[in-house]
């Protein structure tokens, strides 16, 4: 076996510890950028591995570095560790004990896999020609945790810049133990929309004496959907969803304002900019046609998660050696969900891959989705994730020294 090779059986030796840690994290979820209990569990799990461990200054992040005995590249492996504001309904014995918080996006699994990979790689430190950076980040769920960690020096610890980066995201709707990724856009950019339609209030019995913002807001919703389908090509798509509409206080009162909010997802900088302009133009135009006004604000969220083609090919080849080619797939189309690992991939070449984790007894595509209060995973799939994390690092560093792989 070459120094760059990892076997699934080797990774399985670390599975019981990963499952135990995942369940501990799952039972005690924390939300946002400050996760003291989660950080403590991670620090305890890393203790004794001989890593250089540092914590964030303004957030509960953990960065650990593992140096091999020889010089070489620096590879970053990422796990997010925050939960969602959701009340769990899985009924699992290790279900969340925190009201209104749940690991419904698999971040507990991501953290457990990366801890196990750190243990495996620490045991094979002599095979490394270079450095592995383990990134444990809070605040992925809308709090820009990765960006904050980059601001605190994540990509240049001790002046050594990261050369490549890799992350996994579990997917309950994909076959357990399979790996899926694609070159180019893997996930979308995500922006928040807020539109306030301002009319003129009055008595509900006399709408002709007022300017009712409610039907105007309804027309804005429909006009925005038409604008997407008639101005954006299918090869570079956009998804615009108006998810809330609020107005009024009583049945007998025409309100002054109606407010819309939603999300915009795009896969390129060009379409993103085009849709920002389109949303503002359409909302204001529809409102003006009815004698109302529309105030449009767009809060820019995560950028496109874009996989480097060369590194993606490297991951596909590496994962096929570990999992078997029949379990490794090129994702046919991007997902329109968003990820703040995109900030890392904007700075260094790398890739994010989906790890199939469909729970036992369920058909792929029919398992409760991520962000559902019933979301669950097949814990056996963690072994595949541990193996892929370790193999990417070992082959990038070990084989790079032996074969000149880049």
ChimeraX attribute file (.defattr): number of C-alpha atoms within 10 A of each C-alpha:
attribute: neighborCount
match mode: 1-to-1
recipient: residues
	/A:1	6
	/A:2	10
	/A:3	16
	/A:4	21
	/A:5	18
	/A:6	26
	/A:7	16
	/A:8	18
	/A:9	13
	/A:10	13
	/A:11	24
	/A:12	19
	/A:13	13
	/A:14	20
	/A:15	23
	/A:16	15
	/A:17	16
	/A:18	27
	/A:19	20
	/A:20	12
	/A:21	21
	/A:22	23
	/A:23	20
	/A:24	18
	/A:25	28
	/A:26	25
	/A:27	19
	/A:28	20
	/A:29	27
	/A:30	25
	/A:31	20
	/A:32	20
	/A:33	22
	/A:34	17
	/A:35	20
	/A:36	13
	/A:37	14
	/A:38	22
	/A:39	19
	/A:40	13
	/A:41	13
	/A:42	20
	/A:43	18
	/A:44	9
	/A:45	17
	/A:46	18
	/A:47	11
	/A:48	10
	/A:49	15
	/A:50	15
	/A:51	19
	/A:52	13
	/A:53	16
	/A:54	13
	/A:55	15
	/A:56	17
	/A:57	10
	/A:58	11
	/A:59	19
	/A:60	24
	/A:61	27
	/A:62	20
	/A:63	21
	/A:64	21
	/A:65	20
	/A:66	22
	/A:67	20
	/A:68	20
	/A:69	13
	/A:70	16
	/A:71	13
	/A:72	18
	/A:73	22
	/A:74	25
	/A:75	25
	/A:76	27
	/A:77	23
	/A:78	24
	/A:79	25
	/A:80	28
	/A:81	32
	/A:82	32
	/A:83	27
	/A:84	24
	/A:85	19
	/A:86	17
	/A:87	19
	/A:88	22
	/A:89	13
	/A:90	16
	/A:91	9
	/A:92	12
	/A:93	8
	/A:94	14
	/A:95	20
	/A:96	24
	/A:97	14
	/A:98	16
	/A:99	12
	/A:100	14
	/A:101	22
	/A:102	32
	/A:103	32
	/A:104	27
	/A:105	26
	/A:106	25
	/A:107	27
	/A:108	28
	/A:109	29
	/A:110	25
	/A:111	25
	/A:112	28
	/A:113	32
	/A:114	27
	/A:115	24
	/A:116	30
	/A:117	27
	/A:118	27
	/A:119	21
	/A:120	21
	/A:121	23
	/A:122	20
	/A:123	12
	/A:124	14
	/A:125	22
	/A:126	14
	/A:127	22
	/A:128	29
	/A:129	25
	/A:130	23
	/A:131	25
	/A:132	30
	/A:133	26
	/A:134	24
	/A:135	24
	/A:136	26
	/A:137	29
	/A:138	31
	/A:139	26
	/A:140	25
	/A:141	21
	/A:142	15
	/A:143	17
	/A:144	20
	/A:145	25
	/A:146	25
	/A:147	19
	/A:148	21
	/A:149	26
	/A:150	14
	/A:151	10
	/A:152	15
	/A:153	13
	/A:154	23
	/A:155	24
	/A:156	14
	/A:157	16
	/A:158	8
	/A:159	8
	/A:160	11
	/A:161	16
	/A:162	21
	/A:163	18
	/A:164	24
	/A:165	29
	/A:166	25
	/A:167	22
	/A:168	26
	/A:169	23
	/A:170	27
	/A:171	29
	/A:172	28
	/A:173	21
	/A:174	21
	/A:175	21
	/A:176	24
	/A:177	22
	/A:178	25
	/A:179	31
	/A:180	22
	/A:181	25
	/A:182	24
	/A:183	19
	/A:184	16
	/A:185	24
	/A:186	27
	/A:187	26
	/A:188	27
	/A:189	26
	/A:190	26
	/A:191	20
	/A:192	17
	/A:193	22
	/A:194	19
	/A:195	23
	/A:196	22
	/A:197	28
	/A:198	23
	/A:199	23
	/A:200	16
	/A:201	18
	/A:202	18
	/A:203	14
	/A:204	16
	/A:205	10
	/A:206	11
	/A:207	14
	/A:208	10
	/A:209	12
	/A:210	16
	/A:211	21
	/A:212	26
	/A:213	29
	/A:214	22
	/A:215	14
	/A:216	24
	/A:217	27
	/A:218	13
	/A:219	14
	/A:220	24
	/A:221	21
	/A:222	11
	/A:223	16
	/A:224	22
	/A:225	15
	/A:226	11
	/A:227	16
	/A:228	17
	/A:229	14
	/A:230	9
	/A:231	14
	/A:232	15
	/A:233	11
	/A:234	8
	/A:235	7
	/A:236	11
	/A:237	18
	/A:238	23
	/A:239	17
	/A:240	22
	/A:241	16
	/A:242	19
	/A:243	11
	/A:244	10
	/A:245	17
	/A:246	13
	/A:247	17
	/A:248	16
	/A:249	9
	/A:250	9
	/A:251	9
	/A:252	12
	/A:253	16
	/A:254	24
	/A:255	23
	/A:256	19
	/A:257	22
	/A:258	22
	/A:259	19
	/A:260	20
	/A:261	18
	/A:262	16
	/A:263	17
	/A:264	24
	/A:265	27
	/A:266	26
	/A:267	26
	/A:268	19
	/A:269	11
	/A:270	10
	/A:271	18
	/A:272	23
	/A:273	11
	/A:274	13
	/A:275	22
	/A:276	17
	/A:277	11
	/A:278	16
	/A:279	24
	/A:280	18
	/A:281	14
	/A:282	17
	/A:283	24
	/A:284	20
	/A:285	17
	/A:286	21
	/A:287	22
	/A:288	14
	/A:289	10
	/A:290	14
	/A:291	15
	/A:292	21
	/A:293	20
	/A:294	27
	/A:295	14
	/A:296	18
	/A:297	15
	/A:298	17
	/A:299	11
	/A:300	14
	/A:301	19
	/A:302	22
	/A:303	25
	/A:304	29
	/A:305	28
	/A:306	27
	/A:307	26
	/A:308	22
	/A:309	16
	/A:310	13
	/A:311	20
	/A:312	22
	/A:313	17
	/A:314	19
	/A:315	26
	/A:316	21
	/A:317	15
	/A:318	24
	/A:319	26
	/A:320	18
	/A:321	17
	/A:322	20
	/A:323	20
	/A:324	13
	/A:325	15
	/A:326	9
	/A:327	16
	/A:328	22
	/A:329	16
	/A:330	14
	/A:331	15
	/A:332	10
	/A:333	11
	/A:334	17
	/A:335	14
	/A:336	20
	/A:337	14
	/A:338	23
	/A:339	24
	/A:340	25
	/A:341	27
	/A:342	26
	/A:343	21
	/A:344	25
	/A:345	21
	/A:346	15
	/A:347	14
	/A:348	17
	/A:349	19
	/A:350	27
	/A:351	31
	/A:352	29
	/A:353	24
	/A:354	22
	/A:355	28
	/A:356	26
	/A:357	29
	/A:358	29
	/A:359	23
	/A:360	14
	/A:361	8
	/A:362	13
	/A:363	13
	/A:364	18
	/A:365	13
	/A:366	11
	/A:367	21
	/A:368	20
	/A:369	18
	/A:370	18
	/A:371	17
	/A:372	18
	/A:373	20
	/A:374	17
	/A:375	21
	/A:376	23
	/A:377	25
	/A:378	18
	/A:379	20
	/A:380	19
	/A:381	23
	/A:382	31
	/A:383	25
	/A:384	27
	/A:385	34
	/A:386	29
	/A:387	27
	/A:388	32
	/A:389	28
	/A:390	28
	/A:391	27
	/A:392	26
	/A:393	29
	/A:394	27
	/A:395	26
	/A:396	28
	/A:397	29
	/A:398	28
	/A:399	20
	/A:400	18
	/A:401	20
	/A:402	13
	/A:403	9
	/A:404	10
	/A:405	12
	/A:406	15
